[in-house]
Every structure is written in C-alpha cells, then in structure tokens.
Amino acid sequence: MNLQKLLGINNVVSQNGEDGILEGLFEDLEIKNGYGVELGAWDGKLYSNLYALIQRGWSALLIEGDETKVNAQKNNLQKWWDKIESHSGFVSCEPEEKLDDIFDMYNTPTDFDFLSLDIDGNDYWVWDSLKKYTPKVVLIEYNNRFDEPVTITYDPNFRFHQTQYFGGSAPAMEKLAKQKGYELVGMTICNMIFVRKELNNGKFKTFSVEDQSFFSNWYSPRGSRPLPTEELKMLVKV
C-alpha cells in the first residue's frame, strides 16, 4: 500500500494532511482504540497529529512546555478528557526530562502505538535518547532546509526562536530511524512517518530520501533566509 496517496484525504486538523496517512496506516495495522503520545502537543488541537485519533477513541499522553497551551487542552478535548493525560514541561535528554523517565511516570505501554514528535529543537536527540520504549509508528518533524544528515547541537536549554536553526534534516532522521529499526512510509513538507520494520513486513511501500526524485518534492532550502555563519558552524553531522 502506498500511504503517500492518502496525503490530505480525510484531514481533520493536521498541518499538512498527515491525518489521511495515519488513518490508512493504523487501519491496515488493525490498531483501534490505540495509545498515542504527542510531544509538542500545543493546545491539543491546532495542527495536532493525534486529535483525529483521539476522536476515534484513542487514549493519549500530551506533552507541552507552554503552560498556557496546556491549560487550553482540556477545553479543546473535554469530550474525551477521561482518556487523556497531560504533562506540562519541556523535554530534553536529561534525567526527569527525557522521554524514558516521563513515560515511566505515566505508565506508558512499552510497545505503544504512536509517537508524534515536534518540538522545534532537539527532536533528533530526544528520539535518539528513547531506549526503553519502542512505539509502533513514529511521526517526527524535520528541518527541510538541509539535504545533508545534520542536526543542531544538543542543548538541554534550547528554545525555538523562529529561525532556521532547529531540529534535524530528513537524511539525519532517516538514518536514525534505520538504526532504530524503522522504515519511512510517509512524508510531508515538514514531517516524516516511520513504522517498525517487523510490523511493516512489506505491507506499506517504503521510501528513502536517498531517492532524490522523491526527496526533491519536500526539500526546501529557502536560500533567501540562510543561516548565520555561527549557526551553520553549530550543525552536527550524524
């Protein structure tokens, strides 16, 4: 099955049509009433990759560093709030802030169904630090300005400041995914969707950013807003 053909279909609130891909993916995996985690959950609805699934009966853990947005989550998800947990705080790779520790706190299933990771910062490092948990499907934001396997330097105090210096590139995310045993089955202009290889087993068409005919659809260097030299020097090749 080519999940890319579902891009934009049945979209509810996702930013770039990811809802359609996720709907088809979980239907084929026969996952109903699953468990999802959204990291960078915002107000629980705007551009959410989990909201449509919550509407279908999923349980969820929402993680957000902006307390104002955390407070808005209950209003937006009141109908399903009994199946939702909300964690207020930033995530890093440090003790008590890393995902393994947060998931331990909320008794997250080790083999949970879906992780959406979009924090405009240490995305690569945060996923890399996840050791005890193996979500079946991972959606992660990437920085589409770069076509080399690079990411920002890890900084536990990093906060996004509306510049191009954030996250990791698509080649970096794909490389990390392969190391963790995942395959790329869907992609939008800012997100990549991976499924564990043993769960895919040929079920979904896989892609690679090494295929330039595919990757070029999403690569956007935006040369009119180049990184300052000092930030370019801080990029790490992985």
C-alpha positions in Angstrom: 0.0 0.0 0.0 1.3 3.4 -0.9 0.4 5.6 2.0 1.5 8.8 0.2 -1.7 8.5 -1.9 -3.7 9.2 1.2 -1.9 12.5 1.9 -4.5 15.2 2.6 -7.5 12.8 2.4 -9.9 13.0 5.4 -7.7 15.6 7.0 -9.1 16.9 10.3 -6.6 19.3 11.9 -3.1 18.1 10.9 -0.9 20.7 9.4 -0.1 19.1 6.0 -2.6 16.3 5.5 -0.9 13.8 7.8 -4.3 12.7 9.2 -5.0 10.8 6.0 -1.8 8.8 6.0 -2.1 8.0 9.7 -5.7 6.8 9.2 -4.8 4.4 6.5 -1.7 3.2 8.3 -3.5 2.3 11.5 -6.4 0.7 9.7 -4.0 -1.6 7.9 -2.2 -2.4 11.1 -5.6 -3.2 12.6 -5.0 -0.8 15.5 -8.2 0.5 17.0 -8.6 2.5 20.3 -4.8 2.7 20.4 -2.4 4.7 22.7 -0.6 7.8 21.3 1.8 10.4 22.6 2.1 13.8 21.2 5.3 15.7 22.1 4.8 19.4 21.3 1.1 19.0 21.7 0.3 22.7 21.8 -3.4 23.2 22.7 -4.3 19.6 21.8 -6.0 20.5 18.6 -4.1 23.1 16.4 -2.1 21.1 13.8 -2.3 18.0 16.0 -1.3 14.6 14.6 -3.2 12.9 17.4 -6.5 14.8 17.6 -8.2 12.8 14.9 -7.2 9.6 16.5 -8.5 10.8 19.9 -11.8 11.4 18.2 -11.9 7.8 17.2 -11.4 6.6 20.8 -7.6 6.6 21.3 -6.0 7.2 24.7 -3.3 9.9 24.8 -0.5 11.5 26.6 0.0 15.1 25.6 3.4 16.7 26.4 3.7 20.5 26.1 6.1 23.1 27.6 3.9 26.1 27.3 1.6 26.1 30.3 -0.9 28.4 28.7 -1.4 25.9 25.9 -1.5 23.0 28.4 -4.4 24.8 30.2 -6.2 25.1 26.8 -6.0 21.3 26.2 -8.9 20.4 28.4 -11.3 22.9 26.8 -10.4 21.5 23.3 -10.6 17.9 24.4 -13.3 18.0 27.0 -15.4 15.3 25.4 -12.5 12.7 25.6 -10.6 14.1 28.6 -11.2 10.9 30.7 -8.8 9.1 28.3 -6.2 11.8 28.2 -3.2 12.6 30.4 -1.4 15.9 30.1 2.2 16.6 31.1 3.4 20.2 31.4 7.1 20.6 30.9 9.9 20.7 28.3 11.7 17.6 27.2 15.4 17.1 26.8 17.8 14.2 27.3 18.4 15.0 30.9 17.2 12.9 33.9 13.5 13.5 34.7 13.1 15.5 31.4 13.9 12.6 29.0 11.1 10.6 27.4 12.0 7.3 29.1 11.6 9.0 32.5 8.4 10.8 31.6 6.8 7.6 30.1 7.8 5.8 33.3 5.9 8.4 35.3 2.7 7.9 33.3 2.9 4.1 32.9 3.1 4.4 29.2 2.9 0.9 27.5 6.4 -0.1 26.4 5.1 -1.1 22.9 2.7 1.8 22.5 1.1 2.6 19.1 2.1 6.1 18.1 4.6 8.8 18.9 4.4 12.3 17.3 7.5 14.4 18.0 7.5 18.0 17.0 9.4 20.3 19.4 11.3 22.6 17.0 14.6 21.9 18.6 16.3 18.8 20.0 14.0 16.5 18.0 16.8 14.2 16.8 18.5 13.9 20.1 15.2 13.3 22.0 14.3 10.4 19.8 17.8 9.1 19.9 17.6 9.1 23.7 14.5 6.9 23.8 15.8 3.5 24.8 13.1 1.7 26.9 10.1 2.3 24.6 9.5 1.2 21.0 6.4 2.9 19.5 5.0 1.1 16.5 4.7 4.3 14.5 6.8 7.5 14.8 6.0 10.8 13.2 8.8 13.3 13.6 9.3 16.8 12.3 12.4 17.5 10.2 14.1 20.7 9.0 13.6 20.8 5.2 16.3 23.4 4.6 19.1 20.9 4.6 19.8 17.9 2.4 22.8 16.5 4.4 22.4 14.4 7.5 22.8 17.2 10.1 21.1 18.3 13.3 21.5 21.1 15.7 24.0 20.7 18.5 22.3 19.2 21.6 21.4 21.9 24.2 19.1 21.0 27.0 18.0 24.6 27.3 17.4 25.2 23.6 14.2 27.1 22.7 12.9 27.8 19.2 13.4 31.4 18.2 11.7 31.5 14.8 14.9 30.9 12.9 16.1 28.1 10.6 18.3 26.7 13.4 16.2 23.9 14.8 15.7 20.1 14.6 17.5 17.7 12.2 17.4 17.2 8.5 15.4 14.4 6.7 18.6 12.4 5.9 19.5 12.6 9.6 16.1 11.4 10.8 16.0 8.6 8.3 19.4 7.4 9.3 18.4 7.4 13.0 15.2 5.6 12.1 17.0 2.9 10.3 19.3 2.4 13.3 16.3 2.0 15.5 14.6 -0.5 13.1 12.1 1.7 11.3 11.2 2.3 7.7 10.0 5.5 6.0 6.4 5.0 4.8 5.1 8.6 4.5 6.4 12.2 4.2 5.1 15.7 4.1 6.9 19.1 3.7 7.9 19.0 7.4 7.1 15.6 8.8 8.3 12.0 8.3 6.3 8.9 9.2 8.1 5.7 10.1 6.8 2.2 11.0 8.7 -0.5 12.8 10.2 -2.8 10.1 8.9 -6.0 11.5 5.4 -4.6 11.6 5.6 -3.4 8.0 6.9 -6.6 6.5 6.1 -5.4 3.0 2.6 -4.1 3.9 3.4 -0.5 3.0 5.5 1.0 0.2 8.8 2.3 1.7 10.7 5.4 0.6 14.1 6.9 1.1 15.4 10.4 1.0 18.4 8.9 -0.9 15.9 8.8 -3.8 16.2 12.3 -5.0 13.2 12.0 -7.2 11.1 11.5 -4.1 13.1 13.7 -1.7 13.1 16.7 -4.0 9.4 17.1 -3.5 10.0 18.0 0.1 13.4 19.6 0.1 13.1 23.4 0.6 16.5 25.1 1.1 14.9 28.6 1.3 18.1 30.3 0.2 16.6 33.7 0.8 16.9 33.1 4.6 20.3 31.5 5.0 21.6 30.5 8.5 24.1 32.9 10.0 27.6 31.6 9.8 27.8 31.0 13.6 24.7 28.8 13.5 25.9 26.9 10.4 29.1 26.0 12.3 27.0 24.6 15.2 25.3 22.0 12.9 26.4 18.4 13.7 26.8 15.8 11.0 25.4 12.4 12.1 
